[in-house]
Amino acid sequence: MAFVITSACIDEKAGECQEVCPVDCIEEGENMYYIDPDVCIDCGACEAVCPVDAVFMEDEVPETEHEYIALNRRFFEEN
């Protein structure tokens, strides 16, 4: 289970999440950050520092934000 960055990050891109990630699984995209689910160790450091509450455990992503689970994965498959 990995953490997922959702829509609240769009155009926010504060970056604290990337700075605290101990395994460097967060990368900046064009309009938001993304978490690589294959590298994430589920430590929660990113969730704790997100100023816009955009980070959720995969199984806790709000139903209206479920598309971001696939978007995070796809970002790393395509880049």
C-alpha positions as CSV (number, residue, x, y, z in Angstrom):
1,M,0.0,0.0,0.0
2,A,1.4,3.4,-1.0
3,F,0.5,7.0,-0.3
4,V,-1.2,8.9,-3.1
5,I,-1.2,12.6,-3.9
6,T,-4.6,13.9,-4.9
7,S,-6.2,17.0,-6.6
8,A,-5.5,19.4,-3.8
9,C,-1.9,19.5,-5.0
10,I,-2.8,20.7,-8.5
11,D,-1.1,24.1,-9.0
12,E,-0.1,24.1,-5.3
13,K,3.2,22.2,-5.5
14,A,4.5,23.3,-2.1
15,G,7.2,20.6,-2.2
16,E,7.5,19.8,1.5
17,C,6.5,16.2,0.7
18,Q,9.4,15.7,-1.7
19,E,11.9,17.3,0.8
20,V,11.0,14.9,3.6
21,C,10.7,11.6,1.6
22,P,13.4,9.2,2.9
23,V,13.3,7.1,-0.3
24,D,12.9,9.8,-3.0
25,C,9.7,8.4,-4.4
26,I,8.0,11.8,-5.0
27,E,8.6,13.6,-8.2
28,E,7.4,16.9,-9.5
29,G,5.2,16.8,-12.6
30,E,3.9,19.7,-14.7
31,N,1.2,20.8,-12.3
32,M,1.5,18.6,-9.2
33,Y,3.7,16.1,-7.4
34,Y,3.3,12.3,-7.7
35,I,4.3,9.4,-5.5
36,D,5.8,6.2,-7.1
37,P,3.8,3.4,-5.5
38,D,6.5,0.9,-6.2
39,V,9.1,2.8,-4.2
40,C,6.9,4.3,-1.4
41,I,7.6,2.7,2.0
42,D,4.4,4.0,3.6
43,C,6.3,6.0,6.2
44,G,3.8,8.8,6.2
45,A,6.4,11.6,6.3
46,C,4.8,13.3,3.2
47,E,1.3,13.2,4.6
48,A,2.4,14.9,7.8
49,V,3.9,17.9,6.1
50,C,1.5,18.5,3.2
51,P,0.1,22.0,3.7
52,V,-3.0,21.3,1.6
53,D,-3.9,17.8,2.8
54,A,-3.4,16.3,-0.6
55,V,-1.7,13.0,0.6
56,F,-3.6,9.9,1.6
57,M,-2.9,6.2,2.1
58,E,-4.2,4.4,-1.0
59,D,-7.0,2.7,0.9
60,E,-8.1,6.0,2.4
61,V,-8.2,8.1,-0.7
62,P,-11.7,9.8,-0.9
63,E,-14.0,8.1,-3.4
64,T,-14.1,11.4,-5.4
65,E,-10.3,11.2,-5.7
66,H,-9.9,7.6,-6.8
67,E,-8.6,8.5,-10.2
68,Y,-5.5,9.9,-8.6
69,I,-4.4,6.4,-7.6
70,A,-4.0,5.5,-11.2
71,L,-2.6,8.9,-12.1
72,N,0.2,8.6,-9.7
73,R,1.1,5.1,-11.0
74,R,0.8,6.2,-14.6
75,F,3.1,9.1,-14.1
76,F,6.0,6.8,-13.3
77,E,5.1,4.2,-16.0
78,E,5.3,7.0,-18.6
79,N,8.3,8.9,-17.3
